[in-house]
Amino acid sequence: MALAPKRIYAGSRIPKRVPTILDVDPEKHAFDDVLTVNFGPNHPSTHGVLRLVVDLDGETVVGIRAVIGYLHTGFEKNMEAKSWWKSVTYAPRIDYVAFQANELVYVLAIEKLLGMEVPRRATWARMALTELTRIHSHLIWLGTSALELGAISLLWYTFDDRDTILDLFEMAGGTRMHTRYFQVGGLAEDLPPGFVPEARKFCRQMPKSVDEYEAILDRNAIWLERTKGIGLLSAEDALALGQSGPMLRASGVDWDLRKVTPYLFYDQVDFDVPVYFNGDVYDRYKVHMDEMRQSVRIVEQCLDRLEETEGEAWIADDRKVVLPPRHELQTSMESLIHHFKIVTEGYTVPEGEVYVVIESPRGEAGCYLVSDGGPRPWRVHFRAPSFAALQATATVVQDCLVADLIAVAGSLDPVMGDADR
């Protein structure tokens, strides 16, 4: 792990009494000039139903408290009430912007409990789709963040490229979002013949799009003034607050789970980890931009391997866990029984516990599972990078003006479904 070679600010800015709450200096309260206002919960300016209780001295933020809990979904408890097979659909809805990533970490955790080996074609397809999901998530972040700072046109450009990615998801899984395409053991279906050519067309176009985005923003005086030197977070404070993903790498820490603890086939592809050292809103933006370019590189390599594995198995052959091929249901009573039992009762998973982590678009996404040997998970818990990012709110807003508050909060890239579970 490489730390930043320069100090962003002296010492630590993490509030002392409570790390997640910036208290107003008592001396300021004595003058009765502090105004307390509510930012949110409203969407989209707080990127979901996030409430920021802000104390202002004039236009300067002198106190803040991030309040969550307006979007209690109960996903994890719902998953504990469903069979292993049925609960897969809940995982992508937790982080609905990076749905494939959450689906991936959940099925990886189940497969680890089962000790199941996944065919290599399915693994390459999972990698390609997960990196497309990373680009999808970053495009939404970029478009909405630019919109909040007045760069309205960029939203339409980013959503145009996002729509192409959703077309690829629809081609693979039949739906544009929450596809349930990643199944325990592999994929729901093999990739259709036209997927690889269409994905290559996207990979040829996407780097040009990123160049265009940067051409719009990097020479825009308003964008630069409202992002450079704003929302500072040092490497030491980022680590102390449990940050990961772009938040951590923009503060100068070279940490990416795809490199440090490779999963899937990330150790077989060539890509770089973008790291910046100023720890401000601008550097978080630059990390997102560079990561989109690197994701395109990974997708291209995955497409090469998918062509090599054409015709190979795309799901494990374990009839106790995996649904039999549909054509067998007309001719095989045994296949019909397996299908019926998996859909109605589910399958059993050996007793044990496991924790699996991946590098989601927002950072370290983890899934903790406990099985009591039955057909349902005994305990499900997700490590949400959005929740961890919100812990840094009180640190990054210090010395900010109220006009900068939305830019700084948006740079944390929170998804409230990810934080409120």
WOBEL-V362758 format. One record per residue. RES is the residue in one small letter. SS is DSSP state (A for helix, B for strand, O for the rest). PSI is psi in whole degrees, -180 to 180 (none if undefined). NEAR is the number of other ideal C-beta (glycine too) atoms within 10 Angstrom. Layout:
[[RES:SS:PSI:NEAR] [RES:SS:PSI:NEAR]]
//
This chain:
[[m:O:121:9] [a:O:127:11] [l:O:165:16] [a:O:137:20] [p:O:-6:8] [k:O:154:11] [r:O:123:11] [i:O:-40:21] [y:O:160:14] [a:O:139:7] [g:O:-150:9] [s:O:146:14] [r:O:5:20] [i:O:125:20] [p:O:142:16] [k:O:-45:7] [r:O:-56:7] [v:B:121:11] [p:O:-26:17] [t:O:3:16] [i:B:126:14] [l:B:109:24] [d:O:148:16] [v:O:139:15] [d:O:126:12] [p:A:-31:7] [e:A:-33:7] [k:A:-37:15] [h:A:-30:15] [a:A:-28:9] [f:O:-6:8] [d:O:33:7] [d:O:1:11] [v:B:128:16] [l:B:127:12] [t:B:125:11] [v:B:159:10] [n:B:126:11] [f:B:108:18] [g:O:-177:21] [p:O:115:17] [n:O:154:12] [h:O:134:12] [p:O:-1:10] [s:O:-27:16] [t:O:21:21] [h:O:40:23] [g:O:-176:23] [v:O:69:18] [l:O:133:28] [r:B:126:17] [l:B:114:21] [v:B:110:15] [v:B:133:22] [d:B:125:20] [l:B:134:19] [d:B:96:16] [g:O:-118:10] [e:O:9:10] [t:B:134:14] [v:B:118:21] [v:B:-8:22] [g:B:148:22] [i:B:149:27] [r:B:121:17] [a:B:122:26] [v:B:121:14] [i:O:179:18] [g:O:7:12] [y:O:-1:13] [l:O:46:17] [h:O:114:9] [t:O:-25:14] [g:O:26:12] [f:A:-48:20] [e:A:-41:19] [k:A:-35:12] [n:A:-39:16] [m:A:-34:25] [e:A:-18:17] [a:O:-3:11] [k:O:163:17] [s:B:162:20] [w:O:-39:25] [w:O:-42:21] [k:O:-26:17] [s:O:-12:21] [v:A:-33:21] [t:A:-20:16] [y:A:-34:22] [a:A:-47:27] [p:A:-21:23] [r:A:-9:16] [i:A:-56:28] [d:O:91:28] [y:O:-7:16] [v:O:-29:24] [a:O:52:27] [f:A:-40:22] [q:A:-33:29] [a:A:-44:28] [n:A:-37:29] [e:A:-40:28] [l:A:-50:27] [v:A:-31:26] [y:A:-47:28] [v:A:-31:23] [l:A:-39:20] [a:A:-42:27] [i:A:-44:25] [e:A:-33:21] [k:A:-39:15] [l:A:-38:20] [l:A:-19:22] [g:O:33:8] [m:O:137:17] [e:O:132:11] [v:O:136:22] [p:O:148:18] [r:A:-31:18] [r:A:-40:22] [a:A:-37:23] [t:A:-43:21] [w:A:-38:26] [a:A:-41:25] [r:A:-42:24] [m:A:-46:24] [a:A:-46:26] [l:A:-34:29] [t:A:-38:27] [e:A:-34:28] [l:A:-36:26] [t:A:-38:25] [r:A:-45:24] [i:A:-43:27] [h:A:-47:29] [s:A:-45:27] [h:A:-34:27] [l:A:-42:27] [i:A:-44:20] [w:A:-47:24] [l:A:-47:25] [g:A:-44:23] [t:A:-38:18] [s:A:-41:27] [a:A:-39:23] [l:A:-42:18] [e:A:-22:19] [l:O:9:21] [g:O:-7:11] [a:O:73:20] [i:O:-40:11] [s:A:-28:11] [l:A:-29:22] [l:A:-43:18] [w:A:-36:10] [y:A:-46:18] [t:A:-38:23] [f:A:-23:14] [d:A:-45:12] [d:A:-37:21] [r:A:-39:18] [d:A:-35:12] [t:A:-41:19] [i:A:-42:20] [l:A:-33:16] [d:A:-39:13] [l:A:-40:22] [f:A:-42:21] [e:A:-37:13] [m:A:-38:15] [a:A:-47:24] [g:A:-6:21] [g:O:-17:13] [t:O:159:12] [r:O:-34:14] [m:O:157:15] [h:O:57:18] [t:O:-23:20] [r:O:36:15] [y:O:-31:23] [f:B:117:28] [q:B:157:23] [v:O:118:24] [g:O:-13:23] [g:B:-121:25] [l:B:159:22] [a:O:-39:16] [e:O:162:14] [d:O:153:18] [l:O:138:24] [p:O:159:12] [p:O:-32:8] [g:O:-1:10] [f:A:-50:18] [v:A:-47:17] [p:A:-40:9] [e:A:-38:15] [a:A:-36:24] [r:A:-38:15] [k:A:-43:12] [f:A:-43:18] [c:A:-30:20] [r:A:-33:11] [q:A:-34:12] [m:A:-44:21] [p:A:-36:13] [k:A:-38:9] [s:A:-43:19] [v:A:-40:21] [d:A:-40:12] [e:A:-41:13] [y:A:-46:23] [e:A:-36:14] [a:A:-34:10] [i:A:-42:15] [l:A:-39:21] [d:O:-18:13] [r:O:13:9] [n:O:114:17] [a:A:-37:7] [i:A:-45:11] [w:A:-46:22] [l:A:-42:13] [e:A:-30:13] [r:O:2:22] [t:O:-33:24] [k:O:129:13] [g:O:11:16] [i:O:140:21] [g:O:51:28] [l:O:142:22] [l:O:117:31] [s:O:165:24] [a:A:-42:24] [e:A:-44:20] [d:A:-36:22] [a:A:-43:26] [l:A:-42:16] [a:A:-30:15] [l:O:6:23] [g:O:30:18] [q:O:160:27] [s:O:178:25] [g:A:-151:26] [p:A:-33:28] [m:A:-44:26] [l:A:-43:28] [r:A:-27:28] [a:O:-15:30] [s:O:7:29] [g:O:11:24] [v:O:118:23] [d:O:88:15] [w:O:114:21] [d:O:121:24] [l:A:-25:19] [r:A:-26:20] [k:A:-42:14] [v:A:-48:11] [t:O:76:12] [p:O:138:14] [y:O:176:18] [l:O:-128:20] [f:O:33:16] [y:A:-21:19] [d:A:-4:10] [q:A:5:13] [v:O:159:20] [d:O:121:8] [f:O:161:18] [d:O:156:12] [v:O:111:17] [p:O:130:20] [v:O:131:20] [y:O:165:19] [f:O:4:17] [n:O:-14:19] [g:O:28:27] [d:O:-179:23] [v:A:-39:29] [y:A:-44:24] [d:A:-32:26] [r:A:-37:29] [y:A:-44:27] [k:A:-36:21] [v:A:-45:22] [h:A:-43:27] [m:A:-48:18] [d:A:-34:20] [e:A:-33:26] [m:A:-40:24] [r:A:-43:16] [q:A:-36:19] [s:A:-37:23] [v:A:-42:22] [r:A:-43:16] [i:A:-44:22] [v:A:-43:25] [e:A:-42:16] [q:A:-37:19] [c:A:-39:27] [l:A:-37:20] [d:A:-44:13] [r:A:-32:18] [l:A:-36:20] [e:A:-38:11] [e:A:-31:11] [t:O:14:16] [e:O:129:11] [g:O:-9:7] [e:O:169:13] [a:O:142:16] [w:O:3:22] [i:B:151:21] [a:O:150:19] [d:O:75:12] [d:O:97:14] [r:O:-13:17] [k:O:-18:10] [v:O:-38:23] [v:O:137:19] [l:O:136:18] [p:O:156:17] [p:O:140:12] [r:A:-33:10] [h:A:-22:9] [e:A:-19:16] [l:A:-23:15] [q:A:-18:8] [t:O:-15:8] [s:O:117:14] [m:A:-37:9] [e:A:-43:10] [s:A:-39:18] [l:A:-40:14] [i:A:-46:12] [h:A:-45:21] [h:A:-47:18] [f:A:-44:11] [k:A:-39:14] [i:A:-44:21] [v:A:-38:12] [t:A:-50:11] [e:O:-26:11] [g:O:-177:18] [y:O:163:19] [t:O:150:17] [v:O:134:26] [p:O:147:10] [e:O:138:12] [g:B:-180:14] [e:B:153:13] [v:B:150:17] [y:B:123:13] [v:B:137:21] [v:B:149:19] [i:B:167:22] [e:B:94:27] [s:B:172:29] [p:O:-26:28] [r:O:-3:29] [g:B:-149:26] [e:B:112:21] [a:B:125:28] [g:B:153:18] [c:B:120:25] [y:B:124:16] [l:B:141:23] [v:B:130:16] [s:B:137:22] [d:O:14:14] [g:O:3:10] [g:O:-170:13] [p:O:-2:18] [r:B:150:19] [p:O:136:24] [w:O:-35:14] [r:B:135:14] [v:B:130:23] [h:B:134:16] [f:B:135:23] [r:B:108:19] [a:O:116:25] [p:A:-28:32] [s:A:-39:28] [f:A:-43:19] [a:A:-39:23] [a:A:-38:29] [l:A:-20:23] [q:O:-20:17] [a:O:-2:27] [t:A:-48:23] [a:A:-23:23] [t:A:-44:24] [v:A:-19:28] [v:O:-3:26] [q:O:135:20] [d:O:14:15] [c:O:152:22] [l:B:159:16] [v:A:-30:16] [a:A:-24:11] [d:A:-8:22] [l:A:-45:22] [i:A:-37:19] [a:A:-43:21] [v:A:-47:26] [a:A:-39:29] [g:A:-32:23] [s:A:-18:27] [l:O:-18:27] [d:O:52:28] [p:O:145:25] [v:O:118:26] [m:A:-25:25] [g:A:-27:20] [d:A:-34:28] [a:A:-39:23] [d:O:104:21] [r:O:none:19]]
//
